[in-house]
Amino acid sequence: MPSHATMLVAPITDEEERKIQHQDYAGAMDDWKEFAETTQTMYGVDMSILQEDFDREQKEYYVLSSRWAELPTSCLLAEPVVVKEYDMHVCTVEDARGVGLAVGEDKGVGAPFDFDVVGRSSDAAAAASSSSDGYAGPISGFAGWFTVDFKGRTDEVGRGVAPEVPNPAYLSTGPEMGCKFYVHIMCSFGLFVYHISLTHLLLNHIYLYHRHTLGSAGVSSTECNSSPG
């Protein structure tokens, strides 16, 4: 069994998937509009009182919920950062309930982190003349995955008492390992994306928090500062 586990997150570009999510959302709302009009015409029943709740449910499902995705390393726009680490020998169920949650809380303060993204122009000629070695945008959302270690105990109780592991092992489920047995969790932005073009972009004060809706993760409190790069 793993002795330690780490959760990571990174900004990604995957506009095709993000657009598919919005197309699915738009399709669901078109179906609702047709249904409401038919119900009104044939039965004289006004369904408009339910439209706001239906719209909210479809948006949460299609746009705001995380999805499974098989992401290549080319999707990553910055180095991943650690949002939570677990010592599996002493980890409790309460510890595993979410990121940034205090005991007994359902929604905590989150786990703050920064991403430093250096962009380059999507235009081939401009990119060739640029000295930037960064990545092309736009930023479509975030992806998360985990790594695990199989090594000796590091907690105060077990350190020095438990037998040492002569050949520690490491497993990553990140994009660098290829799409084999594991997939990644993708959380797309809503109705906007951040486009990078010869710009040094700092995504600051981004918080990953636990959502009970569909067991997904969400992103909030985003501040973006850009400067020529």
Disulfide bonds with the S-S distance in Angstrom:
none
